[in-house]
Amino acid sequence: MRIAKLLRSDQEMILRFLDTFGGGAAVLGSGNKRARPGFFIIAAAFIHEYIEEIFFRKEDLLMKALVDSGFSPDEGPVGALKNEQKKCREAAELMLSAAKAWQAGEEAARLDVGWEASEYTSTLRQHMDRLKNLIFPLLEQNLSPKDEHKIIEGLNLILFEGGMKDEGDKYVRWIESLEDELSEWK
């Protein structure tokens, strides 16, 4: 299926991010005093700009196609994806707020950052598995070639309207920056 192939690079980047972000949450959770709030603030920016504004918008096209194929918009696989997206957004927002409080000197917020980062990581990993193991097969079984073509056009529109073609390197650099910082903590 061409849709899965088009989203593969997004998924690979997100999984690389999750490995690094989850590593940061683990180091923070271990009580390591080298962990810094700036790491989590940069991670929150990546989450918002790349995962929420680009990747989740692409997923919205997939969910619409499933709904158009007869799946419930609020239950089943579509409802699960929506709930996971919502849970991710909430965890990211709470983490960012706590990271800013920690950065401002509120040391107790450090624990909240670790908790929300762990929540985010586990939820998004589950979400990515659901996409790969359930959503893509359902789309393959339920979409006509014409429907698939419409989704591909929509995915390309998101890619080009957001300037993603030119900014892809920016997100890779953010991940590399997080990886570098994480390596200094160990």
PAPA-983857 format. One line per field, with one value per residue (C-alpha): x negated, y, z negated; residue in one letter. Coordinates in steps of 0.05 Angstrom, whole numbers, plus 5000, padded with zeros to 4 digits. Layout:
N
u X; ...
v Y; ...
w Z; ...
residu a; ...
This chain:
186
u 5000; 4972; 5000; 4960; 4897; 4910; 4916; 4856; 4805; 4851; 4857; 4782; 4768; 4820; 4793; 4722; 4750; 4787; 4723; 4686; 4744; 4759; 4685; 4689; 4750; 4714; 4652; 4696; 4735; 4670; 4656; 4597; 4583; 4552; 4621; 4644; 4713; 4689; 4687; 4761; 4778; 4744; 4779; 4846; 4831; 4817; 4881; 4923; 4892; 4878; 4922; 4985; 4983; 4958; 4964; 5031; 5060; 5038; 5071; 5135; 5139; 5133; 5187; 5234; 5224; 5242; 5304; 5323; 5315; 5366; 5325; 5352; 5320; 5320; 5309; 5268; 5202; 5218; 5241; 5178; 5133; 5170; 5166; 5091; 5080; 5118; 5079; 5014; 5033; 5053; 4989; 4945; 4981; 4974; 4901; 4885; 4918; 4880; 4814; 4824; 4839; 4777; 4735; 4762; 4734; 4793; 4754; 4816; 4841; 4783; 4824; 4884; 4839; 4815; 4885; 4916; 4857; 4866; 4941; 4929; 4877; 4918; 4982; 4949; 4913; 4980; 5010; 4955; 4965; 5040; 5027; 4980; 5017; 5090; 5102; 5058; 5088; 5159; 5145; 5116; 5179; 5229; 5202; 5211; 5152; 5189; 5197; 5124; 5104; 5146; 5110; 5042; 5060; 5080; 5015; 4975; 5015; 4998; 4925; 4920; 4968; 4930; 4863; 4844; 4805; 4756; 4760; 4749; 4676; 4697; 4733; 4674; 4628; 4675; 4671; 4596; 4592; 4633; 4590; 4527; 4555; 4578; 4509; 4480; 4526; 4500
v 5000; 5067; 5104; 5063; 5075; 5150; 5152; 5107; 5164; 5201; 5138; 5127; 5198; 5194; 5128; 5157; 5216; 5169; 5130; 5194; 5226; 5162; 5158; 5228; 5210; 5148; 5188; 5240; 5186; 5155; 5219; 5239; 5312; 5325; 5324; 5394; 5423; 5452; 5381; 5372; 5442; 5426; 5358; 5393; 5438; 5377; 5344; 5405; 5424; 5356; 5304; 5345; 5395; 5348; 5275; 5277; 5318; 5262; 5212; 5253; 5237; 5163; 5167; 5205; 5150; 5097; 5135; 5144; 5068; 5057; 5056; 5093; 5162; 5154; 5080; 5023; 5037; 5110; 5125; 5092; 5135; 5198; 5182; 5168; 5233; 5270; 5236; 5252; 5326; 5330; 5297; 5341; 5404; 5384; 5365; 5432; 5470; 5430; 5437; 5513; 5513; 5470; 5517; 5576; 5542; 5500; 5436; 5396; 5403; 5358; 5297; 5319; 5327; 5256; 5228; 5264; 5247; 5174; 5178; 5210; 5160; 5098; 5126; 5146; 5079; 5043; 5091; 5077; 5002; 5009; 5049; 4996; 4933; 4954; 5019; 5005; 4936; 4963; 5017; 4966; 4923; 4980; 5032; 5033; 5056; 5122; 5132; 5115; 5166; 5220; 5206; 5209; 5277; 5301; 5275; 5312; 5375; 5373; 5362; 5421; 5471; 5467; 5477; 5408; 5395; 5450; 5439; 5364; 5375; 5421; 5365; 5317; 5370; 5377; 5302; 5303; 5359; 5319; 5258; 5299; 5327; 5259; 5230; 5284; 5263; 5192
w 5000; 5021; 4961; 4912; 4954; 4955; 4880; 4866; 4862; 4813; 4771; 4771; 4749; 4694; 4669; 4668; 4629; 4581; 4568; 4549; 4512; 4474; 4456; 4428; 4387; 4360; 4341; 4308; 4271; 4245; 4206; 4249; 4233; 4301; 4335; 4355; 4370; 4437; 4465; 4451; 4477; 4544; 4544; 4534; 4593; 4636; 4612; 4628; 4695; 4724; 4691; 4678; 4735; 4790; 4772; 4735; 4793; 4839; 4794; 4795; 4870; 4855; 4802; 4849; 4901; 4850; 4829; 4903; 4909; 4853; 4789; 4729; 4719; 4643; 4629; 4655; 4690; 4707; 4636; 4608; 4653; 4634; 4560; 4565; 4602; 4548; 4492; 4527; 4535; 4461; 4436; 4481; 4456; 4383; 4394; 4426; 4370; 4318; 4355; 4357; 4282; 4270; 4313; 4271; 4208; 4185; 4171; 4153; 4225; 4246; 4225; 4266; 4327; 4320; 4309; 4369; 4414; 4396; 4408; 4475; 4497; 4479; 4510; 4575; 4581; 4573; 4624; 4674; 4665; 4676; 4739; 4767; 4746; 4751; 4789; 4850; 4860; 4852; 4903; 4951; 4944; 4949; 4998; 5072; 5115; 5125; 5050; 5039; 5092; 5057; 4991; 5025; 5055; 4985; 4955; 5009; 4996; 4922; 4940; 4987; 4954; 4888; 4922; 4897; 4960; 4938; 4862; 4857; 4839; 4782; 4746; 4756; 4726; 4666; 4654; 4662; 4612; 4563; 4575; 4561; 4497; 4473; 4485; 4440; 4383; 4380
residu m; r; i; a; k; l; l; r; s; d; q; e; m; i; l; r; f; l; d; t; f; g; g; g; a; a; v; l; g; s; g; n; k; r; a; r; p; g; f; f; i; i; a; a; a; f; i; h; e; y; i; e; e; i; f; f; r; k; e; d; l; l; m; k; a; l; v; d; s; g; f; s; p; d; e; g; p; v; g; a; l; k; n; e; q; k; k; c; r; e; a; a; e; l; m; l; s; a; a; k; a; w; q; a; g; e; e; a; a; r; l; d; v; g; w; e; a; s; e; y; t; s; t; l; r; q; h; m; d; r; l; k; n; l; i; f; p; l; l; e; q; n; l; s; p; k; d; e; h; k; i; i; e; g; l; n; l; i; l; f; e; g; g; m; k; d; e; g; d; k; y; v; r; w; i; e; s; l; e; d; e; l; s; e; w; k
